[in-house]
C-alpha cells in the first residue's frame, strides 16, 4: 500500500518562520511528512519543482451575502474566486446576509447555504447588535468564531450599530464565552455629522466623501473600543485598519496588556485616495482609502509586526448599486478576494523574510488568533491546505478572468507577479491551471473550546 495519498515533490515550502525546500506527504487530508527528498510511495504525486507552497489563505473578513442577497455574490461564486487565489478557509461576516447572523435560526440558514455551495472550508462570524446581546450564547454554541459589531452606521438596516453601552455589554458576554469581538471602528457621531454637513450643501463628490470619514473618526473609535476591551477583559479584533495612527494605538494598548489584534487590507497598502478619485465607485470603501504616504505608513507597521492579519474585506454589490452620481449613495465595498495573496506579494520585498511574513499574515496568525488548531501552517499534523504559487510568473488582472458574480475590481489592468497555479484543500486539488476542478465540499470550521 502507498505510504501517502498525495506526495508533493521538489517545492519550496513557505512557513511563517522559515522558507525551505521540502517534499510533503499527505495522508487522510493531513500533512503526514515534511522533509527533503522523501523516500516514499503515494497514490498521487505532484511535481512542484520551481513552485512555492504557501499555507492555504485564511481570509477572516469576507461578505458573501448569503442567504438573502446571493445576487450580490453568494457562496458559490465567492468561494470559487477565493479558491482561485489560493484560498482554503474564509470567515463570512454576519452582514450583508438577510437575515443577518444574529441568532441561532439565522446561523442555521447560513450554514445550510454554505454547506451546499462553498468550494472551500468556512467559518462564520456572529453579529453583535443592540437587540441580541442576550443571544450571543446560542451563536457560540453553534460555533461562531466571534462577534462582529459596527461602531458606525453599517449601511444595512437590519444590522444596526452599537453604542458604548451595548458594546460594553456585548464584550462582557463575549469575554465569558471566551470569544473575540471584532469592530468596524469609525465614530458614528463624527461621520454622521460630517456627512450631514456635506450632503446638506449638495457636496456629494468623491472628495466630499473622503473628507467625511477622516482618520480622526477611526482614531476616536479605536480608542473607545480599546478602553472597553481593557475594562471588560474581552479579546478585541479591529478590522480593516486604514491608518498608521490606528495601528499604533492598537500596538500601544497591546503592550499595556489589552488582548487586541488588528487587520488591514490590501487596498490600504496598495491604493490611495488618488486611486479612488481616478477609479470611482469600484474603489469606494469604509474607512476610505488614504493618502499614498499613509499607505506606506501602514505597510511599515506591517513590517514591524504590529498588524496581525490581512483580510480582503471583499464586499461586492450589483453594478447598479455602484452607479449613483451622489457618491455618498454608492455602495461601499471592494471586490478583491481572488487576488489577496498576489496583491500582498506586490507590497514589498519578496525575499524569504517577506514570504514568511505573508504566510503569517494570511494564514498562521489568523488561525492562531481565532483558535483554529488544525489550520494555517505547513507542518506535520495540520490540514493539507496549500496554495502553490509560481513566483516567477507575471499576470494581468483582467475582467474576463474574475470569478465574482459581478466582475468588478479596482485592480483590473494591474500586472501582478506570483501566480497561483494550484489550490489544495485537505489533500484534494480544488483549483488547477485557471480551472475549478472540484464541487462544493466545504466544511464548517469551529474554534477550539
Secondary structure as the mmCIF struct_conf table of DSSP 4:
data_model
#
loop_
_struct_conf.conf_type_id
_struct_conf.id
_struct_conf.beg_label_comp_id
_struct_conf.beg_label_asym_id
_struct_conf.beg_label_seq_id
_struct_conf.end_label_comp_id
_struct_conf.end_label_asym_id
_struct_conf.end_label_seq_id
BEND BEND1 UNK A 3 UNK A 3
STRN STRN1 UNK A 4 UNK A 14
BEND BEND2 UNK A 16 UNK A 17
STRN STRN2 UNK A 19 UNK A 27
TURN_TY1_P TURN_TY1_P1 UNK A 28 UNK A 29
STRN STRN3 UNK A 30 UNK A 35
TURN_TY1_P TURN_TY1_P2 UNK A 36 UNK A 37
STRN STRN4 UNK A 42 UNK A 47
TURN_TY1_P TURN_TY1_P3 UNK A 49 UNK A 50
STRN STRN5 UNK A 52 UNK A 55
HELX_LH_PP_P HELX_LH_PP_P1 UNK A 56 UNK A 56
STRN STRN6 UNK A 57 UNK A 63
TURN_TY1_P TURN_TY1_P4 UNK A 66 UNK A 68
TURN_TY1_P TURN_TY1_P5 UNK A 70 UNK A 72
HELX_RH_AL_P HELX_RH_AL_P1 UNK A 75 UNK A 84
TURN_TY1_P TURN_TY1_P6 UNK A 85 UNK A 86
STRN STRN7 UNK A 87 UNK A 92
BEND BEND3 UNK A 94 UNK A 99
BEND BEND4 UNK A 101 UNK A 101
BEND BEND5 UNK A 103 UNK A 103
HELX_RH_AL_P HELX_RH_AL_P2 UNK A 104 UNK A 117
BEND BEND6 UNK A 119 UNK A 120
STRN STRN8 UNK A 121 UNK A 124
HELX_LH_PP_P HELX_LH_PP_P2 UNK A 125 UNK A 125
STRN STRN9 UNK A 126 UNK A 127
HELX_RH_3T_P HELX_RH_3T_P1 UNK A 130 UNK A 135
HELX_RH_AL_P HELX_RH_AL_P3 UNK A 136 UNK A 142
TURN_TY1_P TURN_TY1_P7 UNK A 143 UNK A 143
BEND BEND7 UNK A 145 UNK A 145
STRN STRN10 UNK A 146 UNK A 150
BEND BEND8 UNK A 151 UNK A 152
BEND BEND9 UNK A 155 UNK A 155
TURN_TY1_P TURN_TY1_P8 UNK A 157 UNK A 158
BEND BEND10 UNK A 159 UNK A 159
HELX_LH_PP_P HELX_LH_PP_P3 UNK A 160 UNK A 162
HELX_RH_AL_P HELX_RH_AL_P4 UNK A 164 UNK A 177
TURN_TY1_P TURN_TY1_P9 UNK A 178 UNK A 178
STRN STRN11 UNK A 180 UNK A 184
HELX_RH_AL_P HELX_RH_AL_P5 UNK A 188 UNK A 200
TURN_TY1_P TURN_TY1_P10 UNK A 201 UNK A 202
BEND BEND11 UNK A 205 UNK A 205
HELX_RH_AL_P HELX_RH_AL_P6 UNK A 206 UNK A 212
BEND BEND12 UNK A 213 UNK A 213
HELX_RH_AL_P HELX_RH_AL_P7 UNK A 215 UNK A 232
TURN_TY1_P TURN_TY1_P11 UNK A 233 UNK A 233
STRN STRN12 UNK A 236 UNK A 238
BEND BEND13 UNK A 240 UNK A 240
BEND BEND14 UNK A 243 UNK A 243
HELX_RH_AL_P HELX_RH_AL_P8 UNK A 244 UNK A 255
TURN_TY1_P TURN_TY1_P12 UNK A 256 UNK A 257
STRN STRN13 UNK A 260 UNK A 264
HELX_RH_AL_P HELX_RH_AL_P9 UNK A 266 UNK A 270
HELX_RH_AL_P HELX_RH_AL_P10 UNK A 273 UNK A 279
HELX_RH_3T_P HELX_RH_3T_P2 UNK A 280 UNK A 283
BEND BEND15 UNK A 286 UNK A 287
HELX_LH_PP_P HELX_LH_PP_P4 UNK A 288 UNK A 289
HELX_RH_AL_P HELX_RH_AL_P11 UNK A 292 UNK A 303
TURN_TY1_P TURN_TY1_P13 UNK A 304 UNK A 305
STRN STRN14 UNK A 309 UNK A 310
STRN STRN15 UNK A 314 UNK A 315
HELX_RH_3T_P HELX_RH_3T_P3 UNK A 319 UNK A 322
BEND BEND16 UNK A 325 UNK A 326
TURN_TY1_P TURN_TY1_P14 UNK A 327 UNK A 329
BEND BEND17 UNK A 330 UNK A 330
STRN STRN16 UNK A 334 UNK A 334
TURN_TY1_P TURN_TY1_P15 UNK A 337 UNK A 338
BEND BEND18 UNK A 339 UNK A 339
HELX_RH_AL_P HELX_RH_AL_P12 UNK A 340 UNK A 345
TURN_TY1_P TURN_TY1_P16 UNK A 346 UNK A 347
BEND BEND19 UNK A 348 UNK A 348
BEND BEND20 UNK A 351 UNK A 351
HELX_RH_AL_P HELX_RH_AL_P13 UNK A 352 UNK A 359
HELX_RH_PI_P HELX_RH_PI_P1 UNK A 360 UNK A 364
HELX_RH_AL_P HELX_RH_AL_P14 UNK A 365 UNK A 369
TURN_TY1_P TURN_TY1_P17 UNK A 370 UNK A 371
TURN_TY1_P TURN_TY1_P18 UNK A 373 UNK A 374
BEND BEND21 UNK A 375 UNK A 376
BEND BEND22 UNK A 379 UNK A 379
TURN_TY1_P TURN_TY1_P19 UNK A 380 UNK A 381
BEND BEND23 UNK A 382 UNK A 382
STRN STRN17 UNK A 383 UNK A 383
STRN STRN18 UNK A 386 UNK A 396
HELX_RH_3T_P HELX_RH_3T_P4 UNK A 399 UNK A 401
BEND BEND24 UNK A 404 UNK A 406
TURN_TY1_P TURN_TY1_P20 UNK A 410 UNK A 413
STRN STRN19 UNK A 415 UNK A 425
TURN_TY1_P TURN_TY1_P21 UNK A 426 UNK A 427
STRN STRN20 UNK A 428 UNK A 432
TURN_TY1_P TURN_TY1_P22 UNK A 433 UNK A 434
STRN STRN21 UNK A 435 UNK A 436
STRN STRN22 UNK A 444 UNK A 444
#
